[in-house]
């Protein structure tokens, strides 16, 4: 799954083929969490636009509001009633430069930062939905996940779907055939680099560059 990610240098440069505008929320963040608003890219009215959306259900909403999951399984996203409509017509890109995963060893959880070896910024596949019972324009997104690359299985069996740049426009286009979207989602995840970081990342109150420093408390049990 994906429950925390990073995008340290928000900007349009990496996504210039889609839009030259800058993201609405362009502050750096090393610890992006559910219940916060983050930059996303969508295709609305024929053009790509930056939209700040909530990751999952916004805080402070009514207790009767329907749940808004933060993740959706790519293998079944077109089958589940909760996700089907969004998958068919409301897809988005979630920019990131890495994500976090926690390895469980006995009773302890050890956070790791995971990133591509040769590309600082990438795009995760997402779907979005309107949020009933909240203020206007407070849309929410979920990140699609897939089976983890073999090199990450010691950490977790799932990882975000990272889209190849060649598939960005097809993923965003509302009328893309479902068969083509399934092919995109069926591609295996890329090889990535993972290293252990300190447990300060566990708190969403912490959001600074030190979160991604290699941990000095590495445990032999992890390897």
C-alpha positions in Angstrom: 0.0 0.0 0.0 1.0 3.6 0.1 0.3 5.6 3.2 2.9 8.4 3.0 4.9 9.9 0.2 7.2 12.8 -0.7 7.4 15.6 -3.3 10.1 18.0 -2.3 10.3 20.3 -5.3 6.7 20.9 -6.6 6.8 22.4 -10.1 5.6 22.1 -13.7 9.0 21.3 -15.3 8.6 17.5 -15.2 5.1 17.8 -16.5 5.7 20.5 -19.2 4.3 18.1 -21.9 0.9 18.4 -20.1 0.9 21.9 -18.7 3.3 24.8 -18.1 1.3 26.2 -15.2 2.7 25.8 -11.7 0.8 23.7 -9.1 -1.6 25.4 -6.8 0.1 24.0 -3.7 3.8 24.4 -4.5 5.3 24.1 -1.0 7.8 21.4 -0.5 6.8 18.4 1.6 8.8 15.4 2.7 6.0 13.7 4.5 2.7 13.9 2.6 -0.1 12.1 4.5 -3.8 11.2 4.2 -6.2 13.9 5.5 -4.1 16.6 3.8 -4.5 18.4 0.4 -1.8 17.7 -2.2 -1.2 18.7 -5.9 -2.7 16.4 -8.5 -3.0 16.6 -12.3 -6.3 16.0 -14.0 -7.7 16.5 -17.5 -10.8 18.7 -17.4 -12.5 20.5 -20.3 -9.9 19.3 -22.7 -6.8 20.6 -20.9 -4.5 19.4 -18.1 -4.9 21.3 -14.8 -3.4 21.3 -11.4 -6.0 20.5 -8.7 -5.3 20.5 -5.0 -7.2 17.5 -3.6 -7.6 15.8 -0.3 -5.9 12.4 0.1 -8.8 10.4 1.4 -11.6 11.9 3.4 -11.1 15.5 4.5 -10.8 16.0 8.3 -13.8 17.4 10.1 -16.4 16.0 7.8 -19.7 14.5 9.1 -19.4 11.1 10.7 -22.1 9.8 8.4 -20.1 10.7 5.2 -19.1 7.7 3.1 -15.5 6.5 3.6 -13.0 7.7 1.0 -10.1 5.1 0.9 -6.6 6.4 0.4 -5.6 3.4 -1.8 -7.4 1.2 -4.4 -6.1 -2.1 -5.8 -5.4 -1.8 -9.5 -6.4 -5.4 -10.2 -10.0 -4.8 -9.1 -10.5 -1.0 -9.4 -12.8 -1.4 -12.4 -15.0 -4.0 -10.6 -15.5 -2.4 -7.1 -18.7 -0.2 -6.9 -16.7 2.2 -4.7 -14.2 2.9 -7.4 -15.7 1.9 -10.8 -17.1 5.3 -11.8 -14.0 7.2 -10.9 -11.8 4.7 -12.7 -13.9 5.0 -15.9 -13.9 8.8 -16.0 -12.0 10.6 -13.2 -8.3 9.6 -13.2 -5.4 11.7 -12.0 -1.6 11.8 -11.7 -0.1 12.3 -8.2 3.4 13.7 -8.5 6.0 12.3 -6.1 9.7 11.7 -5.7 9.4 8.8 -3.3 7.2 7.0 -0.8 7.6 5.4 2.6 7.0 1.8 3.6 7.3 0.2 7.0 9.0 -3.1 7.4 7.7 -5.2 10.3 10.4 -7.2 12.2 9.0 -9.1 15.2 7.1 -6.3 17.0 8.9 -3.3 15.6 8.2 -1.3 12.4 11.1 0.2 10.5 10.4 3.0 8.0 12.1 3.0 4.6 12.2 5.7 1.9 11.8 4.3 -1.6 12.6 6.1 -4.8 13.5 5.6 -8.5 17.3 5.3 -9.2 17.3 7.7 -12.1 14.2 10.0 -12.0 13.7 12.5 -9.2 10.0 13.1 -9.9 7.5 10.5 -11.1 3.7 10.2 -11.4 1.6 7.7 -9.4 -1.7 6.6 -10.8 -4.8 7.9 -9.0 -8.5 8.2 -9.2 -10.6 11.0 -7.7 -14.2 11.6 -6.6 -16.5 14.4 -5.4 -16.8 14.5 -1.7 -20.5 14.7 -0.6 -21.1 16.5 2.6 -18.0 18.8 2.4 -17.4 22.2 1.0 -17.5 22.9 -2.7 -14.6 21.8 -4.8 -13.1 19.6 -2.1 -12.4 16.6 -4.3 -10.5 13.6 -2.9 -8.1 11.2 -4.5 -6.9 7.6 -3.9 -3.6 6.1 -5.1 -3.7 2.9 -7.0 -1.5 0.0 -5.9 -0.1 -3.1 -7.5 2.1 -6.1 -6.5 5.4 -4.9 -5.4 8.6 -5.2 -7.4 10.5 -8.3 -6.2 13.2 -6.0 -4.8 10.7 -4.5 -2.4 8.9 -7.6 -1.2 11.0 -7.7 2.0 9.3 -4.5 2.9 5.7 -5.0 1.7 3.8 -6.9 -0.9 2.2 -3.8 -2.5 3.5 -0.6 -4.0 2.0 2.4 -5.8 1.3 2.2 -9.5 4.1 4.3 -11.1 3.0 5.4 -14.6 5.5 5.5 -17.5 5.5 9.0 -19.1 4.3 7.6 -22.4 1.0 6.6 -20.7 0.3 9.9 -18.8 -2.1 11.4 -21.4 -4.0 8.1 -22.0 -4.4 7.7 -18.2 -5.8 11.3 -17.8 -8.1 11.3 -20.8 -11.7 10.7 -19.6 -12.7 8.7 -22.6 -9.7 6.3 -22.8 -10.9 2.8 -23.4 -11.0 0.6 -20.3 -9.1 -2.1 -22.1 -6.1 0.3 -22.6 -6.2 1.4 -19.0 -6.1 -2.2 -17.9 -3.0 -2.8 -20.0 -1.3 0.2 -18.3 -2.1 -1.1 -14.9 -0.9 -4.6 -15.8 2.6 -3.5 -16.3 5.0 -4.5 -13.5 6.3 -1.9 -11.2 9.8 -0.5 -11.8 12.9 -1.4 -9.8 13.5 1.0 -7.0 16.0 1.9 -4.3 15.0 1.6 -0.7 16.8 2.5 2.5 15.9 2.7 6.2 15.2 6.1 7.7 14.5 7.3 11.2 11.2 7.0 13.0 10.5 10.7 13.1 8.7 10.1 9.8 6.0 8.2 11.8 4.6 11.6 12.9 2.9 13.7 10.3 3.9 16.7 12.4 7.5 16.2 11.2 8.1 17.5 7.7 11.7 18.4 7.0 14.7 17.1 4.9 16.2 15.1 7.8 13.3 12.6 7.5 15.1 11.2 4.4 18.5 10.8 5.9 19.6 7.2 6.2 18.9 5.9 9.7 21.8 5.4 12.1 19.7 2.8 13.9 19.9 0.2 11.1 19.0 -3.3 12.5 20.8 -6.5 11.3 17.5 -8.3 11.4 16.3 -6.3 8.4 18.6 -7.9 5.9 
